[in-house]
Amino acid sequence: MDSIVTAVIEKFRQRSEFGKAKYGTDLDRKDLSILEWIVHAQEEHMDAILYLEKLRTELARTLPVTTPTGDLPDALGR
C-alpha cells in the first residue's frame, strides 16, 4: 500500500473516532431513513462545493492567468 492510501485510511480512522466522540454515534446507526441519509450526503457535498469555490476564489486573486471573463481557466487551460 502506498503512502497516500495509508494517509487517507488514517484520516478516515481519525474522522470516525472524532464523529463518534462528537455525536455519540457512527454510520452503523439505525435511526435514519434512506432519504435522511441522502439529505445528509447532499448537505455534505454542498459544503464541499462551497469550500472548493472559496479556494478557487482565493487562487483567482493570486494567479496571474485568467480567461477573458476573469475566471480561472479550467483543467485544460481554457
Secondary structure by P-SEA (a helix, b strand, c coil): ccaaaaaaaaaaaaaaaaaaaacccccccccccaaaaaaaaaaaaaaaaaaaaaaaaaaaaccccccccccccccccc
